Amino acid sequence: MSQGPRSGLAAVSSALLAMSRHLEVRDVLKTIVASARELLDAQYAALGVPDDHGGFAQFVVDGVSDQQWKAIGPLPRQHGILAAMLQEAKVERLADVRKDPRFEGWPSAHPDMSDFLGLPIRDGDEVIGALFLANKNCPKPDGSCGFNAEDEELLSILAQHAAIALTNARLYERSRELTIAEERSRLAHELHDAVAQKLFSLRLTAQAAAALVDRDPARAKGELHQVAVLAAEAADELRAAVVELRPAALDEDGLVATLRTQIQVLDRAHTARVTFDSCGVRALPAAQEEALLRVAQEALHNALRHSGADHVDVTLARRGSGAVLRVTDDGSGFDPMQTRRAGRHLGLVSMRDRASGVGGALTVESAPGKGTTIEMEVPGG
């Protein structure tokens, strides 16, 4: 590299340290892409993690604005040069990617790219990603490739460490998911045992009261009093279980981090692009944070399962001393009044109940063919 081996080594070291600081997969991907672009002084960088259906579970870019990215449209498929890197697992260094016979074009809003350097990210024999750079910032006499053999070597080193960082991040996320699943399973068993015992006692006591009503009203009254006590105890057991079932990540990481993690998982799992953004949100009382999380989950479920949306955007922003959550999709939309008359609530009743239960309010804006926006506002504590 032009800056010399000492500064080049320092840049590689900084990139590797940056990757090691992150444990969430999407943060690792963003760091890899930004580090690669800066290290090799390119205009554009991207990293795609393939899925099993000919597309990409994740695709992260650097050097492209959010507005440009939205205008480009759906994620690319595994074809052309990207497919070659994934399937043949070899480095691609081209003077002009547009002149390669495998090039199949790109959307009209896509930035124009010429010289190109790409290579697979491998974990053993498995290709877990494709990393590429385009448009190196340097003179290119006679249309030659700006990327050289030294760039290729540096990117290969970065890709090897990227594979380690990405694998570690995946293992970390999987470990957290398993821990949460195990804890919920334990609580479910405890809830079943405790409440089942109470309900069984409640049933027997009610039967005894019914048998005594005619021949011994006084004893029947005593049994009915016991029914009330048992019912109250069962309600307390349920309430305690609900408190325990509050998402562990919410207590540990707070609402913003929990939402970001869950939305990253949904973004990987669905063909729709799911994004999250937050601005100035302060910690809120536990009940409000849980209500916001549950409403976000319900709204996301509707958008991803029923609307046919290509994009779902979630934002969480500070409003006064409270916060406002907004979930917007570009899906098929619906007529809220018609849906209500038909008795199909799409979870809207439970969302409104959650909002009002913490002193907040929920609004729904939708129309057939116009997408849907669900907004929930809660006051500060």
C-alpha positions in Angstrom: 0.0 0.0 0.0 1.1 3.5 -0.7 1.3 4.5 3.0 4.0 2.0 3.7 4.2 -1.2 5.6 4.3 0.3 9.1 1.1 2.4 8.7 -0.5 -0.5 6.7 0.2 -2.9 9.6 -1.3 -0.4 12.0 -4.4 -0.1 9.9 -4.9 -3.9 9.7 -4.4 -4.1 13.5 -7.0 -1.4 14.1 -9.4 -3.2 11.8 -9.0 -6.5 13.6 -9.4 -4.9 17.0 -12.6 -3.2 15.8 -14.0 -6.5 14.7 -13.2 -8.2 18.0 -15.1 -5.6 20.0 -18.5 -6.6 18.6 -20.6 -9.7 19.5 -23.7 -9.1 17.4 -23.6 -10.4 13.9 -24.8 -7.3 12.0 -22.3 -5.1 14.0 -19.5 -7.4 13.0 -20.5 -7.3 9.4 -20.7 -3.5 9.3 -17.2 -3.3 11.0 -15.7 -5.7 8.5 -17.1 -3.8 5.5 -16.1 -0.3 6.8 -12.6 -1.6 7.8 -12.1 -3.1 4.3 -13.1 0.0 2.5 -10.9 2.2 4.6 -7.9 -0.2 4.6 -7.9 -0.5 0.8 -9.1 3.1 0.1 -12.0 2.1 -2.1 -15.2 4.0 -2.8 -17.5 1.1 -2.2 -17.5 -2.1 -0.1 -20.1 -4.8 0.5 -20.4 -8.1 2.3 -23.1 -10.6 1.6 -24.0 -13.6 3.8 -25.8 -16.2 1.6 -29.0 -18.0 2.5 -30.1 -21.4 1.2 -32.5 -20.1 -1.4 -30.3 -18.3 -3.9 -30.4 -14.9 -2.1 -28.7 -13.3 0.8 -29.7 -13.5 4.4 -27.8 -10.3 5.0 -26.1 -7.8 2.8 -24.2 -4.9 4.3 -22.7 -2.0 2.3 -20.4 0.9 3.0 -20.0 4.0 0.8 -23.7 4.0 -0.1 -26.1 6.4 1.6 -29.3 5.1 3.2 -31.3 7.0 0.5 -29.3 5.4 -2.3 -29.7 2.0 -0.7 -33.5 2.3 -0.5 -33.6 3.5 -4.1 -31.6 0.4 -5.3 -34.3 -1.9 -4.2 -34.3 -5.6 -3.1 -31.2 -7.4 -2.1 -29.2 -8.9 -4.9 -29.5 -12.6 -5.8 -26.6 -15.0 -6.0 -25.6 -14.5 -9.7 -22.8 -13.2 -11.8 -19.6 -12.3 -10.0 -21.2 -12.8 -6.5 -22.2 -16.4 -7.4 -18.6 -17.0 -8.7 -17.1 -16.0 -5.4 -19.5 -18.1 -3.4 -19.6 -21.2 -5.6 -16.0 -21.3 -6.9 -14.5 -19.9 -3.7 -11.8 -17.9 -5.5 -10.6 -14.3 -5.6 -11.9 -12.0 -8.3 -9.7 -9.0 -9.3 -11.1 -7.2 -12.4 -10.1 -4.0 -14.2 -13.8 -3.4 -15.1 -16.5 -5.5 -13.7 -18.9 -4.3 -16.3 -16.9 -5.9 -19.1 -16.7 -9.3 -17.4 -18.9 -11.9 -19.3 -20.5 -12.9 -16.1 -21.7 -9.4 -15.4 -25.5 -9.2 -15.5 -26.1 -5.5 -14.8 -27.5 -3.7 -11.8 -30.5 -1.5 -10.9 -30.7 2.0 -12.3 -30.1 3.6 -8.8 -27.0 1.4 -8.3 -23.7 3.4 -8.2 -21.4 2.9 -11.2 -18.5 0.6 -10.5 -15.5 -0.3 -12.5 -12.4 -1.9 -10.9 -13.3 -4.7 -8.5 -11.7 -6.9 -5.9 -13.7 -9.6 -4.2 -13.1 -12.8 -2.4 -15.1 -15.4 -0.3 -15.1 -15.5 3.5 -14.5 -19.1 4.5 -15.0 -21.0 7.7 -13.0 -24.2 6.9 -14.6 -25.6 3.8 -17.8 -23.6 4.1 -18.2 -20.3 2.4 -20.0 -18.0 4.8 -19.8 -14.8 2.9 -18.6 -12.7 0.0 -16.6 -9.6 0.6 -15.9 -7.1 -2.3 -14.6 -3.6 -3.0 -15.0 -1.4 -6.0 -13.5 1.8 -7.4 -10.1 2.2 -5.7 -9.2 5.8 -5.2 -6.0 5.9 -7.3 -4.8 6.6 -10.9 -5.7 3.8 -13.3 -3.7 4.2 -16.5 -5.1 2.6 -19.6 -8.2 1.3 -17.7 -6.1 -1.0 -15.5 -7.3 -2.3 -12.2 -6.6 0.0 -9.2 -6.4 -3.0 -6.9 -3.1 -4.8 -6.8 -1.6 -8.1 -5.4 -0.8 -6.4 -2.1 -4.4 -5.2 -1.8 -5.5 -8.8 -2.5 -3.2 -10.1 0.2 -4.5 -7.6 2.8 -8.1 -8.3 2.0 -7.4 -12.1 2.3 -5.9 -11.5 5.8 -8.9 -9.4 6.8 -11.3 -12.0 5.4 -9.7 -14.8 7.5 -10.1 -12.8 10.7 -13.6 -11.7 9.5 -14.6 -15.4 9.4 -13.4 -15.9 13.0 -15.3 -12.8 14.2 -18.4 -13.7 12.3 -18.4 -17.3 13.6 -17.9 -16.1 17.2 -20.7 -13.6 16.8 -23.1 -16.3 15.5 -22.1 -18.6 18.4 -22.7 -15.8 20.9 -26.2 -15.0 19.5 -27.0 -18.7 19.4 -25.9 -19.1 23.0 -28.1 -16.3 24.1 -31.0 -17.7 22.3 -30.6 -21.1 23.9 -30.2 -19.6 27.3 -33.4 -17.6 26.9 -35.2 -20.7 25.5 -34.1 -22.9 28.4 -35.1 -20.3 31.0 -38.6 -19.9 29.4 -39.0 -23.7 29.3 -38.1 -23.9 33.0 -40.6 -21.1 33.9 -43.3 -22.7 31.7 -42.9 -26.0 33.7 -43.0 -24.1 37.0 -46.0 -22.1 35.9 -47.9 -25.3 34.8 -47.1 -27.1 38.1 -48.0 -24.2 40.4 -51.1 -23.0 38.7 -52.4 -26.6 37.9 -52.3 -27.5 41.6 -54.2 -24.3 42.5 -56.8 -24.9 39.8 -57.2 -28.5 40.9 -57.8 -27.5 44.5 -60.2 -24.7 43.3 -62.2 -27.2 41.3 -62.5 -29.7 44.2 -63.5 -27.0 46.6 -66.1 -25.6 44.2 -67.6 -29.1 43.8 -67.7 -29.5 47.6 -69.5 -26.2 48.0 -72.1 -27.2 45.3 -72.8 -30.5 47.1 -73.3 -28.6 50.5 -75.5 -25.8 49.3 -78.8 -27.5 50.0 -78.0 -29.6 53.2 -75.5 -27.4 54.9 -75.5 -23.8 53.7 -73.1 -22.6 56.4 -70.4 -25.1 55.4 -71.1 -24.3 51.7 -70.4 -20.6 52.5 -67.1 -21.5 54.1 -66.1 -23.6 51.0 -67.1 -20.7 48.7 -64.8 -18.4 50.8 -62.0 -20.9 50.2 -62.8 -20.8 46.5 -62.2 -17.1 46.5 -58.9 -17.5 48.4 -57.6 -20.2 46.0 -58.6 -18.0 43.0 -56.7 -15.1 44.4 -53.6 -17.3 45.0 -53.8 -18.6 41.4 -54.0 -15.1 40.1 -50.9 -14.2 42.2 -49.1 -17.2 40.7 -49.9 -16.1 37.2 -48.9 -12.5 37.9 -45.5 -13.6 39.3 -44.9 -15.8 36.3 -45.7 -13.0 33.9 -43.2 -10.8 35.7 -40.6 -13.6 35.4 -41.3 -14.1 31.7 -40.3 -10.5 31.0 -37.7 -10.8 28.3 -34.3 -11.4 29.9 -32.5 -9.3 27.3 -34.8 -6.3 28.2 -33.5 -6.4 31.7 -29.9 -6.9 30.7 -29.6 -4.7 27.6 -32.5 -2.2 27.7 -35.2 -1.6 25.1 -33.1 -0.2 22.3 -30.5 -3.0 22.2 -33.2 -5.6 22.6 -35.2 -4.3 19.7 -32.1 -3.9 17.6 -31.1 -7.5 18.2 -34.6 -8.9 17.5 -35.0 -6.9 14.3 -31.5 -8.0 13.1 -32.7 -11.6 13.5 -35.9 -10.9 11.6 -34.0 -9.1 8.8 -31.9 -12.3 8.4 -34.9 -14.6 8.6 -37.2 -12.9 6.0 -36.9 -11.7 2.5 -38.3 -8.3 3.5 -35.7 -5.7 4.5 -36.3 -4.9 8.2 -34.5 -1.9 9.6 -34.3 -0.2 13.0 -33.3 3.3 14.1 -33.5 5.0 17.5 -32.9 8.6 18.6 -32.3 10.0 22.0 -34.4 7.4 23.9 -33.9 7.3 27.7 -34.5 4.3 29.9 -38.3 4.0 30.8 -40.1 2.2 33.6 -40.0 -1.6 33.1 -43.8 -1.9 32.3 -43.5 0.7 29.5 -40.5 -0.9 28.0 -42.1 -4.3 27.9 -45.3 -2.8 26.4 -43.3 -1.1 23.7 -41.4 -4.3 22.9 -44.6 -6.4 22.8 -46.4 -4.0 20.5 -43.3 -3.9 18.2 -43.2 -7.7 18.1 -46.9 -7.9 17.2 -46.7 -5.2 14.5 -43.6 -6.8 13.0 -45.4 -10.2 13.0 -48.3 -8.7 11.1 -46.1 -6.9 8.6 -43.9 -9.9 7.9 -46.5 -12.6 7.9 -49.6 -11.0 6.4 -48.8 -7.8 4.5 -46.3 -9.0 1.8 -44.1 -6.0 2.5 -40.7 -5.5 0.9 -39.6 -3.1 3.6 -40.4 -2.7 7.3 -39.0 0.2 9.2 -39.0 0.4 13.0 -38.1 3.6 14.8 -38.0 4.5 18.4 -37.5 8.1 19.4 -37.7 10.3 22.4 -40.8 12.5 22.7 -40.7 14.7 25.8 -40.0 12.6 28.8 -41.4 9.5 27.1 -41.0 7.7 23.8 -42.8 7.0 20.5 -42.5 3.7 18.6 -43.4 3.6 14.9 -43.6 0.5 12.7 -44.1 1.2 9.0 -44.4 -1.3 6.1 -45.0 -0.9 2.4 -47.2 -4.0 2.3 -50.8 -4.5 1.1 -52.4 -2.5 3.8 -56.0 -2.8 5.0 -59.1 -0.9 6.0 -59.0 -0.7 9.8 -62.8 -0.1 10.0 -63.7 -3.0 7.7 -61.3 -5.2 9.6 -62.9 -4.3 12.9 -66.4 -4.9 11.6 -65.3 -8.4 10.3 -64.0 -9.3 13.7 -60.4 -9.7 12.4 -58.4 -7.5 14.7 -54.8 -8.5 13.6 -53.7 -8.1 17.2 -54.8 -4.4 17.3 -57.0 -4.9 20.4 -54.2 -6.4 22.4 -51.8 -3.7 21.2 -54.2 -1.0 22.2 -54.7 -2.7 25.6 -50.9 -2.8 26.1 -50.6 0.9 25.2 -53.5 2.0 27.5 -52.2 -0.2 30.3 -49.1 1.9 30.6 -50.8 5.3 30.1 -50.0 5.4 26.4 -51.9 5.6 23.1 -51.8 3.6 19.9 -52.8 4.8 16.4 -53.1 2.8 13.2 -52.9 4.3 9.7 -53.6 2.0 6.8 -55.4 1.6 3.6 -55.6 -1.1 0.9 -52.4 -0.9 -1.2 -51.0 1.9 0.9 -49.0 0.0 3.6 -49.5 0.4 7.3 -48.1 2.5 10.1 -48.6 1.6 13.7 -47.5 4.2 16.3 -47.4 3.9 20.0 -46.6 6.7 22.4 -45.9 6.3 26.1 -45.3 9.1 28.7 -42.1 9.2 30.8 -41.9 7.7 34.2 
